[in-house]
Every structure is written in structure tokens, then in C-alpha cells.
Amino acid sequence: MNEFLQACRAAIGAAHVLTDAHDTAGYLTDQRGRYTGRALAVLRPADRAEVAAVVRLCAQFAVPLVPQGGNTGLVLGSVPDQQGNAVVLSLRRLNRIRAVDALNNTITVESGCVLQHLQEQAAAAGRLFPLSLAAEGSCTIGGNLSTNAGGTGVLRYGNTRELCLGLEVVTAQGEIMSSLKGLRKDNTGYDLRDLFIGAEGTLGVITAAVMKLFPQPRAQVTALAALPHPAQALQLLQLAQAHCGPALTGFELMSDFCLQLVRKHFPEQRLPFDRPHPQYVLLELSDSESEEHARTLFEGLIGTALEQGLVDDAVIAASLAQSRALWRLRESISSAQAHEGKNIKHDISVPISRIAEFIAATDVLVQQAAPGCRMVTFGHLGDGNLHYNVSPPEGVADSDFIARQAAINRVVHDSVDRFGGSISAEHGLGALKREEITRYKSPVELQLMRAIKLALDPQQLMNPGKVL
């Protein structure tokens, strides 16, 4: 492989072909620290031409490549396997904002642009880029597109797929496909863009994208409601959508145990209620008129919900600081889980109308499989996406509990399937769920996916072992 590496050094510069273990370590371990792969090298091209040159070299020398953005994924999709014959193609140097068109409400960005930077550049132009994730300070837009990331704004704005108007992609043959027109209507054949979004780098390498922007809301108001059961949360969602229409941009469900973990590990955070409640919903309105209008909408909604017995208590944030404190409770759940110890995560979706039924039925099944386990259930109720996580019983060693992961996954995923859901709502399949999905997708779907993969990547070099 010396000839290949020498060719890479000539193509992108020797300083950006990393082979020393000290330099490559940060690229080889997944975000949760569960797995470390091996790689021939880490390649760091600076632009689309260098990406194309590297991909052509990989095709010439039959070297597998693993595209990587911020490496914040949760399903082992952006790290290499143990064979050590692949290269990691880091896109972090492709981090430029190419153009902002405020009148067209679009921003053209390179794939290595950190999500938070994109948000800030949109705000500087008086616009909103609504994709928001816990990892937004380190994840990149290329990774967001490759996994079709969700986040807290899907209810109003959709997944990353819905926010993208065009892509620039380096194909498996090292050719550049550019479709960065920023058009909302282009009915000229197959939608090639959608092939690469959500493909996790298995069909090509996204190098740039045109993303939608929106007018900045004049006000954002947050409320926290306490409820007895997820069934009431679904009724509250229906009421909120009828009362607030498209102004409702966030609707997050959290169980009391989720917030118990937050209070345990982040004691400075406080709930604004004088007693605990079984469930909580965090709501956000983004208003185009004024804060007063948004607050009036919220007060009317909460008042009606209290009258109908849907909520036991509620508080509307009176300031930006209070709003941030309420969101911090939600955003701290994952960190609190990590502090508590190992847990078995499930990123699932079911039809919104069946969420309460799913939780009730699956909780029973999981308890039968792992008596005494603790359910950490939270997520984006407005779009049907739950993070249905399982923590070990008190006093059970993490290693003993994680040894039962396959059995618990089977219980949860089979229940998801029975309820007409998906075992991956927003994290993707990666290597972690590659085999699992064969149980739930039909043979026809899998056959079509393999046909697409073979047509676009006949050498099978693009992110091997992921998705399929």
C-alpha cells in the first residue's frame, strides 16, 4: 500500500495523510467509546477536487473508504472495522460557507461545516436554520445529511432531508455530481439527491449542499407541562396543533425517571413544580408576530388543557433564561444516562397515535425480559420518535446487563415492528443495526437496496459493512 499512500500524499499533501497512531486515534473510536477500529490511514482533503482525487485513487487501488464528518454518530457508521485495510476520509476541512441567499432563503455549505456554525451564519443573515441536535457543536452537515438527522424541530420543519434542496456528491468512481441550484421545483427525472441523503456514505461522498433557510421568528416561547400518562400527552399534542397551528415547533416527551437522572447528576437543575409527576411535555412556540401573541396562544392552550384534565400543572417560561433552563432539562437526559452507567439505547419510531399503547405494552415485555430494569423514555413525541432506553436495575453490574443487550433489543424491536414502526428513526443503521434490519425489512426492499448499492458502487468500496 506504499504506492497508494504516496499517491494520496501527492494528491492532498503529506501533512494530511495521517498514519501515525497518535494522529489517527481520534478518528477510529466511535462517539460513545464502545468500539475502536483500525485504518490504513486517515485522509483529510481540503476541497471537492481533492475528495474526488482520493476516491479515484481508492478505486484504482481497491482500497475501501469510510467517510467521516464530526464522528458523533451512535451506530458505528463513521468508524472503520478491524480489518485495517480501509482509509478514513475525514471531511472536516471542507468547512466553508459558499453562499447565503437571503432572498431565496438558502445557504450553500460544504459538508464539513459544523452545524452550529451553519446556524450562526444563517442568524447573521437574519434567517433561521432550524435543524437542532444535542451534538450541534461538533456534528457536521454532511453527517447530518448522510444519516438524515432529526432533532427537536422535525414537527415543524422536517428531517434533514426536508431541509435540503440540492447536493454536490463525489461518486464511487471519483466523478463530481453537482446539483446546487437551490430550486424548490425541479421535475426533471429521478431524484438523485434523495439517494445519497440517509445512505450513510455507502453510495457516494457528500461534499456540499444547499439547505433551506426560514425567516427568524419574532418570538420563541417555551412551556413545561406535567401529565399523568403518555395518553394525555397525545391528547395535548392534538389540542396544541389545533390551537397553535404551525407555530408549534417543539413537543418533547420526558418521563419522570429521565428527570430524576438529570436532578441526580446535575443537581443545579431544578424542576419548576412542587412535586414530581409521571410524565412531562416540553412545548415550544415560534411566533412570527410577537412574544405577546405567542404567550397569549400558550396561555389559552394551557388553560384549555387544564380545564380538560389533560395536564396536572404547567409553567410558561417568563424569560429567555427560564426557557433555556427548561430546554437544558431535556438536553441533559443523555448526559445523565451516561453518568448513571451503561444503558441499552433504542432510537425508534411508531405511528404517533400508537405511542402510548406502545410504551405501555413494551414496558411490560422489557420488565419480563430484565426484571427491575429502569426505563429512560423520552423523545420527539410530535413526530413519533422515541429514545426508548433501558438502564440496568440498581446494583446490577453494567457488564452483566450489557451482556443481555441482544435479548432486550429483540423484545423492543419486535414490539416496534408489531406497532408498525421503525427500529431506527434518526440515528441510521451503521454497522450496529446492519444485521438487525434484515429481520424487519421485506426481501423486496432489501433486494432493491442491494441493487442500488451495486449500481452506484460496483467495487463495494464505499463505507463497507454499513447499512447492508
C-alpha positions, 0 to 999 in steps of 0.5 A: 500500500506504499504506492497508494499512500504516496499517491494520496500524499501527492494528491492532498499533501503529506501533512494530511495523510495521517498514519501515525497512531497518535494522529489517527486515534481520534478518528477510529473510536466511535462517539460513545467509546464502545468500539475502536477500529483500525485504518490504513490511514486517515485522509483529510482533503481540503476541497471537492477536487481533492475528495474526488482525487482520493476516491479515484485513487481508492478505486484504482487501488481497491482500497475501501473508504469510510467517510467521516464528518464530526464522528458523533454518530451512535451506530458505528457508521463513521468508524472503520472495522478491524480489518485495517485495510480501509482509509478514513476520509475525514471531511472536516476541512471542507468547512466553508460557507459558499453562499447565503441567499437571503432572498431565496432563503438558502445557504450553500455549505460544504459538508464539513461545516459544523452545524452550529456554525451553519446556524450562526451564519444563517442568524447573521443573515437574519434567517433561521436554520432550524435543524437542532441536535444535542451534538450541534457543536461538533456534528457536521452537515454532511453527517447530518445529511448522510444519516438524515438527522432529526432533532427537536424541530422535525414537527415543524420543519422536517428531517434533514432531508426536508431541509435540503434542496440540492447536493454536490456528491463525489461518486464511487468512481471519483466523478463530481455530481453537482446539483446546487441550484437551490430550486424548490421545483425541479421535475426533471427525472429521478431524484438523485439527491434523495439517494445519497441523503440517509445512505450513510456514505455507502453510495457516494461522498457528500461534499456540499449542499444547499439547505433551506433557510426560514425567516427568524421568528419574532418570538420563541416561547417555551412551556413545561407541562406535567401529565399523568400518562403518555395518553394525555400527552397525545391528547395535548399534542392534538389540542396544541396543533389545533390551537397553535397551528404551525407555530408549534415547533417543539413537543418533547416527551420526558418521563419522570425517571429521565428527570430524576437522572438529570436532578441526580447528576446535575443537581443545579437543575431544578424542576419548576413544580412542587412535586414530581409527576409521571410524565412531562411535555416540553412545548415550544412556540415560534411566533412570527408576530410577537412574544405577546401573541405567542404567550397569549396562544400558550396561555389559552392552550394551557388553560384549555388543557387544564380545564380538560384534565389533560395536564396536572400543572404547567409553567410558561417560561417568563424569560429567555433564561427560564426557557433555556433552563427548561430546554437544558432539562431535556438536553441533559437526559443523555448526559445523565444516562451516561453518568448513571452507567451503561444503558441499552439505547433504542432510537425508534419510531411508531405511528404517533397515535400508537405511542402510548399503547406502545410504551405501555405494552413494551414496558411490560415485555422489557420488565419480563425480559430484565426484571427491575430494569429502569426505563429512560423514555423520552423523545420527539413525541410530535413526530413519533420518535422515541429514545426508548432506553433501558438502564440496568436495575440498581446494583446490577453490574453494567457488564452483566446487563450489557451482556443481555443487550441482544435479548432486550433489543429483540423484545423492543424491536419486535414490539416496534415492528408489531406497532408498525414502526421503525427500529431506527428513526434518526440515528441510521443503521451503521454497522450496529443495526446492519444485521438487525434490519434484515429481520424487519425489512421485506426481501423486496426492499432489501433486494432493491437496496442491494441493487442500488448499492451495486449500481452506484458502487460496483467495487463495494468500496464505499463505507463497507459493512454499513447499512447492508 
